[in-house]
Amino acid sequence: MKQPKIIPLEIHSLAFEGYGIGRFDDFVYFVRGAVPGDTVEVVEKKRQKKYAFAIINKIIAPSQYRVEPLCNYFGECGGCSLQNLDYEQQLFWKTQFVKDSLKKFAAIDPNIVKLALPCNPKFEFRNKMEFSFSSQRWLRNHEVSSEIEIVNRNFALGLHTPQNYLKVIDIEQCHIQNHYANDILNYVRAKAKEELIEPYDNKSNSGFLKNLIIRYSVTQDAFLVILITNHSDDKSDKQFAKDLVLSIKNDFPKVSGSIWAVNPTRSLVAKGEINYVVGNQFLYEKIINVNYRISPFSFFQTNSYQLSTFINKVLDIAELKKNQIVWDLYCGAGSITLPAANQVQNIYGFELVEDAIIDAKFNAENNNIHNAFFCQIDLHSKTIMNELIKFPYPDVIILDPPRAGMHPNLLSSIMQINSNQIIYISCNPTTQARDLNILKDKYEILECQPIDMFPHTYHIENIIKLIKK
């Protein structure tokens, strides 16, 4: 067998998805797990015309910024791809991701970008984790290389591996969720294996157990647990689901509610029709003196600890005034809309997800906020302009689209509406820069502030203020 070619590299920078970048013979290599300052030997895995992906064969000299990752699954899970990089350097490179995107995709001066604001705590910060069941367990590196017989191939409860999305790494401890949630995770796994309940197999569309969602409220110090299953006519499956959610509620004092939901489709999205509830169906979180009700499947920023810092920074940058009309597009449950309402005349929140709008309306009423109005609307529809012009003209538009950025229909409408000011929030610097390249024809960028909501990942939130020229 032909031996793989060993390539020496000095890693000089970091790419947006967490790959270390090095050059050899004027050819670019992207190396997963490498950090800037490393000297490594790599093996090429996949070559494109102008670059190649490679894996580390040997670390010759570790970077001064390389640290020992806390997680046992680091390098296989893919969730925390920067956990082996010193946190101050994480902030530096996340800031650089924003600078590079603005310069490359929108020809915007990167000097406008401020250093990313840090997050505290750096572990156990997520208030929601979605775990998957699978009949195809991902075999870990030490299992493949070991001569010991591999067992439990056909059951996993954990996270999808980036190497093969249909396979799941069986995870017992995740350091970015509250440690109490790990006990719930392992409890559910043990119960399912004890009763020989089949995990879902996407290829054959068979099996019962699909997802486990664990949500956490910092304010309440309480958990909401949602078990999602496939449809089943088997009475034993149904009884197991009911018994499990009941026992979770009874055996874990911090669980305020547990739910069984059914998703009969082949979709891997962790959502379903609620069948059975034990205890409370909602969590409650208090952010900047606003109390939020959070539904089982509604969107809420996943880092409650950093959310006050994030929203305060959005409002500081926006400099809202009492006589202004504001639109909040992709408003979710009103996490920005409701704090902003106290500073403006009226604010209108628009969102597609029905559960989020129901929560937002409840949250406004529950907090005695009477100048925030919410509308369920498809911001990507062809007729979005006709829908938006039914509302009072906005002095300020706040945008927080999904990772894909703004849909062309909405972007075109924003340009026609021609508001005086836009606050564009994004978790994807690349798609944000793409949209800014169009918006800059009418708007000037005054401020750019990244903020770290997701330590140890390559993800970064970015707040940009635009003023009409």
ABEGO torsion letter per residue (X at the ends): XBBBBBBBBBBABBBAAGBBBBBBGGBBBBBBGBBBGBBBBBBBABBBAABBBBBBABBABBBAABBBBABAABGAAGABAAAABBAAAAAAAAAAAAAAAAAAAAGBBAAABBBBBBBOBABGABABBBBBBBABBBBBAAAAABABBBBGAABBBEBBBAABAABBBBBABBAABBAAAAAAAAAAAAAAAAAGBBBBBAAAGBEABABBBBBBBAAAGBBBBBBBBBBBABAAAAAAAAAAAAAAAAABAABABBBBBBBABABABBBBBBABBBEBABBBBBBGGBBBBBBAABBBBABAAAAAAAAAAAAAAAGBBAABBBBBBGAEAGAAAAAAAAABABBBBBBABAAAAAAAAAAAAAAGBAABBBBBBBAABAAAAAAAAABBBBABBBBBBBAAEBBAAAAAAAAAAGBABBBBBBABAAAAAAAAAAAAAABBBABBBBBBABBGBABBBBBBBBBBX
